[in-house]
Structures are given as structure tokens and as C-alpha cells.
């Protein structure tokens, strides 16, 4: 896919300019748009320790959410998002996106509501952590050195962003939502029988 190739090239440039210690890239085959964060880190480990059936119950309840959402989310055409440029987050660098059509954005919000307002997921301890900011994470920040030249970092990011604004990049087309898992933030994966929702 052309977009994945372009993101991987940008990611490699960021590694070269920022260094592997400061910028830890996501594996390119793990590029994704997070529609809803569920649980991670200590919260996940505690949930599994307290309830050995946690993962099975989580998958089952996400399946139910996807089934309930089908009539409003599944319209037969994918959601399209336009790339805007780099986005700097507290722990990461990524590419910001915006929906090309209001209807696509509304479908994403409906899916998020069906997840975060699901009583079965709430009972598992799943709660909304963030407002939706459409983005693809390219990598995470490693340890920040005390002598980091912040002006240089800002100039690097501004130069890259200016170049992106002047370039026409492909639109990201979302054809389905999938339940995925990560053991570390740089590699996401899923099993074939995990729930997915086609748009």
C-alpha cells in the first residue's frame, strides 16, 4: 500500500534525524488508526490476574458491540480520512487525520459510544480514556535526555510538516474496525477469530 510505504519512509527519516534512543518507531505492519482504547499496562495485567476469563469476556463483549452497531455503522462504503501532517503527542509522534465527510466521522463516534457505553464492558473496567483524535502513531519517545535541543527538534518537525503540507498524499480508507492487542506499543496484532466490523 502506497500510504504505508510513505509512512515508513517518513518514520525512517525521523529515526535518522532524532536518533533511535529518542524516537522508537512502531513496526510498519502495525500502523493503525485507534478508534477506541480499551485497556493497557497495569490495568490490563490487574484485570487478567483478578479474572482469568477477562480476555474471552472482552472479546465477547466487543463482538456484541460490533453486532449492535452494524445497522448504523455499516453503510457499504468505507470511511475516508485525509492526512493533515505531523502531530506531536506527549509520548509519541504521528500523523493527524480528519474525516473527509461528516457522515464518516459520525459513524466513528457512534461506534465509540457503543463501546464506551456498553454495560458489559463497563463491568469489565473499560472506560473512555481520551476524546477521539484521529491519528496514526509513527513512533514513541524513548528517554528524553536532559540536554535535548528542543529548538532543533521543533525545527526538524516544522520542516517535515511543511513538506507534508505541500505534498498530496493518499487518503486513508477505513474498511473495517478490528479488535487488536499489543504486548509493547510498537507491535500490534490480532488473531483471525477476534471480532471485526466491516464498514
URLINVEN-V770570 format. One record per backbone hydrogen bond with DSSP energy under -1.0 kcal/mol. CO is the residue of the C=O (numbers start at 1). NH is the residue of the N-H. E is the energy in kcal/mol with one decimal. If there is no record, write none. Layout:
co = <CO | CO>
nh = <NH | NH>
e = <E | E>
This chain:
co = <1 | 2 | 3 | 4 | 5 | 6 | 7 | 8 | 9 | 10 | 11 | 12 | 13 | 14 | 15 | 19 | 22 | 24 | 27 | 28 | 40 | 41 | 42 | 43 | 44 | 45 | 46 | 47 | 51 | 53 | 54 | 55 | 56 | 57 | 58 | 59 | 60 | 61 | 62 | 63 | 64 | 65 | 69 | 70 | 73 | 79 | 80 | 81 | 82 | 85 | 87 | 91 | 92 | 93 | 93 | 94 | 95 | 96 | 98 | 101 | 102 | 103 | 104 | 105 | 106 | 107 | 108 | 109 | 110 | 111 | 112 | 113 | 115 | 118 | 119 | 121 | 122 | 134 | 136 | 138 | 139 | 140 | 145 | 148 | 149 | 150 | 151 | 152 | 153 | 154 | 155 | 156 | 157 | 158 | 159 | 160 | 161 | 162 | 164 | 172 | 174 | 175 | 177 | 181 | 184 | 186 | 189 | 191 | 195 | 197 | 199>
nh = <5 | 6 | 7 | 8 | 9 | 10 | 11 | 12 | 13 | 14 | 15 | 16 | 17 | 18 | 19 | 23 | 142 | 140 | 30 | 31 | 43 | 45 | 46 | 47 | 48 | 49 | 50 | 51 | 54 | 57 | 58 | 59 | 60 | 61 | 62 | 63 | 64 | 65 | 66 | 67 | 68 | 69 | 73 | 74 | 75 | 174 | 100 | 172 | 98 | 96 | 94 | 141 | 89 | 138 | 139 | 87 | 136 | 84 | 82 | 105 | 106 | 107 | 108 | 109 | 110 | 111 | 112 | 113 | 114 | 115 | 116 | 117 | 118 | 122 | 123 | 126 | 125 | 97 | 95 | 26 | 93 | 24 | 148 | 150 | 153 | 154 | 155 | 156 | 157 | 158 | 159 | 160 | 161 | 162 | 163 | 164 | 165 | 166 | 167 | 81 | 79 | 199 | 197 | 189 | 187 | 27 | 181 | 194 | 179 | 177 | 75>
e = <-1.9 | -2.3 | -2.6 | -2.4 | -2.1 | -2.2 | -2.6 | -2.3 | -2.1 | -2.3 | -2.2 | -2.3 | -2.6 | -2.9 | -2.2 | -2.5 | -2.2 | -2.8 | -3.0 | -1.5 | -1.0 | -2.3 | -3.0 | -2.0 | -2.4 | -2.1 | -2.5 | -2.1 | -2.4 | -2.7 | -2.9 | -2.5 | -2.2 | -2.4 | -2.3 | -2.3 | -1.9 | -2.2 | -2.7 | -2.4 | -2.5 | -2.0 | -2.7 | -2.3 | -1.0 | -3.6 | -2.7 | -2.6 | -1.9 | -3.4 | -2.2 | -2.6 | -3.0 | -2.6 | -1.7 | -2.7 | -1.9 | -2.9 | -3.4 | -1.6 | -2.5 | -1.8 | -1.8 | -2.4 | -2.4 | -2.1 | -2.4 | -2.5 | -2.4 | -1.4 | -3.1 | -2.2 | -1.3 | -2.5 | -2.2 | -2.5 | -1.7 | -2.4 | -2.3 | -2.7 | -2.5 | -3.5 | -1.7 | -1.3 | -2.1 | -2.6 | -2.4 | -2.5 | -2.5 | -2.6 | -2.5 | -2.3 | -2.6 | -2.7 | -1.9 | -2.2 | -2.5 | -1.5 | -1.2 | -2.9 | -2.2 | -3.3 | -3.0 | -2.8 | -2.0 | -3.0 | -2.9 | -1.9 | -2.2 | -2.7 | -1.0>
